[in-house]
Amino acid sequence: MSKPSAVKRMCQICQEEKDEGIIVYHAFICSDCEQEIVKTEPEDEKYNYFVKKLKIINQTTQYS
């Protein structure tokens, strides 16, 4: 019996296709990025990078 193939999605943080992660609003965040975000301290230089990426996720798309 073969294992079903996992669906790969594009991570909104690292822009890589991964098969494990979470959905925040409408965006997929891979498990690797999720763990890195959780461990990043505000003093860390990567903190602002994550903040900018997460702001994009929170913005709603306006259709006209």
SVG drawing of the C-alpha trace seen along z (x, -y; Angstrom):
<svg xmlns="http://www.w3.org/2000/svg" viewBox="-16 -49 36 51">
<polyline fill="none" stroke="black" stroke-width="0.4" points="0.0,0.0 1.5,-3.3 1.4,-6.5 -0.7,-9.3 1.3,-12.2 1.1,-15.4 -0.1,-18.5 2.7,-21.1 1.9,-24.8 4.0,-27.9 5.1,-29.4 4.4,-33.1 7.6,-33.6 10.3,-31.6 8.6,-31.3 9.4,-27.6 7.0,-24.7 6.4,-22.7 3.9,-20.1 3.6,-20.8 2.6,-24.1 -0.3,-26.3 -2.8,-28.6 -3.0,-32.1 -5.9,-34.0 -5.5,-32.9 -1.7,-32.3 0.3,-29.2 3.3,-29.3 5.6,-26.2 6.5,-24.5 10.2,-25.6 9.2,-29.3 6.6,-29.0 9.3,-27.6 11.7,-30.3 9.1,-33.1 8.3,-31.7 11.9,-31.6 12.9,-35.0 13.4,-37.7 12.4,-41.4 16.1,-42.3 17.0,-39.9 17.6,-41.4 15.3,-38.8 12.4,-40.1 11.6,-43.0 11.8,-40.7 9.1,-38.5 7.0,-41.5 7.0,-42.8 6.1,-39.4 3.3,-38.9 1.8,-42.4 1.4,-41.4 -0.7,-38.4 -2.9,-40.6 -3.7,-43.0 -7.0,-42.3 -7.3,-42.2 -9.7,-44.7 -11.5,-43.7 -13.2,-46.3"/>
</svg>
